[in-house]
Amino acid sequence: MKKLEEYVRSIPDFPEPGIIFRDITTILQDADGLQLAIDGIQKSLEGVDYDIVVGPESRGFIFGVPVAYAMHKGFVPIRKKGKLPCKTVSVSYDLEYGSAVLEMHEDAIKPGQKVVIVDDLIATGGTTEAIIKLIEKLGGEVVKICCVMELAGLKGREKLNGYAVDALITYEGK
């Protein structure tokens, strides 16, 4: 079996010149690649005491739900503003060009629950930082952050200082 990073397709000059886009669809479409990713996240959670898995739309759903299922945990979706039907808590955060709002149901995390965040990518860390704020606003405790890939050159870990972060693949650049 190949290594997980061998399933990632690198696309030069997308979305703009000088950027190498790391495409995870090639992980997802290959049974071995998908299994490596899910198994890798599960392995990074060995020995971690947690109650629930949280993941942002949409790729956090892709990787978080199978992990939650395999570990017999619940899953909490983090959505873009206006996508959830019940009362929500929200947080605004900055993007490279503008800002965005994330929401979760206000009853999704119980005070004292230990939470794992699962996503496909940590880049600047802004999305994950916003998710942490939502979880902590509801009284949850983030005990681990797991992602498939990290773009270390964007220094996202600096925003997540004080939290345990694991990436299955780390790319040094942007």
N, C-alpha and C positions, 0 to 999 in steps of 0.2 A: 504494500500500500504506500502511496505517496505521502509526503508531508503536507499538512494543511496549506502552507504557503504556496505549494505547487498548484493548488486549485484556484488561486486568486489570479484573475486576469488583470494585467496592468495596461492601462490605455494612456499613452502619452498625449500631452497637449489637450486634455479635456478636464474641466470645461473651458480652459484657456491655455494659451501657450506657456510652457514651463511647468505645468502641473501634471503629475502622474496620477490618474484616477485608479483607485484600487477597487475593482468590481467583484462583489461577492456573489453575483448571480451564478458564476461558474462553480462556486462552492455548493450552492443550493441545488443546482441541476444534476449534480453527481452524487449518487447514493453514498459513496465512500467519503466524499468531501463533506457532505452534510453530517454524516455520522461522526467524522473526526471533530467537527466544530462542536456539536452537541456534547459528545463525550469529553472533549477538552474543557468545556465550561463546567460540566459536572465534576471533573477531576479537580478543577481549581476550587471547588466548593467542599471538597473532602475535609472533614473536621470542623467546618463552619456551622455554628448553631444559628439557624434562621427559621422564620415562620412563613415567609411569603416572598414571592418573586415579583418584581416590578419591571416593566419594560415599556419604552416609548414606541409610539407608532412610527413607522410600520415595521422596521427591521428588528426592533426590540421584541415585537410580538413573535417574529419568525424564530428567533433563537430562545426567547424566554419561556414561551409556552411549552415546548418539548422538555425543557429542563424542569419546569415546575411539575409537569406530568410525571416524568421519570422519577422525581424525588418525592412525589406525593405531597406537593405544596400547592397552594392557590396561586393565581396570577392576577395582578392588578395592571390594567392598561392605563398608560399615560397618553392622552390624546391632545390634538390641536383644539383650540378654542371652538366651542359650539358643537362638538361631536358626541358629547355624553348626555344622556337623557335625564339624569337626576341632578340634585344639587351638587355643585362642585366647589373645589378650592382651586385657585389658579395662581400662576406666577408668570410675570413678564421677564424676558431675558433678551440680551442683545445677540444679533446675528452679524455676520460679516457686513451685510448691507441692510440695516434696519433692525427690527425687533420682532419677536413672536411671543405667543402666549401658550402655555401648556396647562392642562387641567386634569384633575382626577376626581372621582366621586369623593365627597367629604366623609363618607363612611367606609372607604376602601381600606384604610390603615387604622388599626386600633392603637391607642396609646400603649407604648411598651413593646409593640411588635418589632421583631428583628427582621430587617429587610435586606434582600439582595437585589441589586439593579443589574439587569442583563441588557446589553445592546450590541450592535454590530461594530461600532466604531467610537473611539475617543479621538477627537481632533483637538479643538480648542478647549474642550471641557465645559463649554457653556451650557449645553443641553443637560448634561449630567449634573452640573451644579444646580440648575433649575429644578431638576427632579428631586435632588437631595432636599432643597428648600420645601418642596411640597410634602415630602415624607415627614420631615421634621416638624412642619407646621401642624401635622396631625398627630404628633407625638411618637412617630416611629423612629427606629434607630437603624441607620444604614450600617450594616456589618461587612458588606463586600460589594465591590463593583467589578463585574466581569464583562469583557468585550472580546470580540473576535480579533479586531485589529486596533492598533494604536498608531497614530501619526505623531511620533515623538517630537518632530521638529516644530510642531504647533504648540507644544508645551502645555497640553491639557492637564497633565498630572499636577501642575503647579496650582491650578484652581481646585484640585481635589485633595490637596495636602491634608493629611490627618485621616484619610480614608484608605482602606485596603483596596488596591486596584490591581487586577490581573488582566493582561492581554495575551491572547494565544499567539498573535503575530505582532511584532513591533517593527515598523518602518522608521528609519532614522530621519527621513526627510519630511516634507509636507505632502 
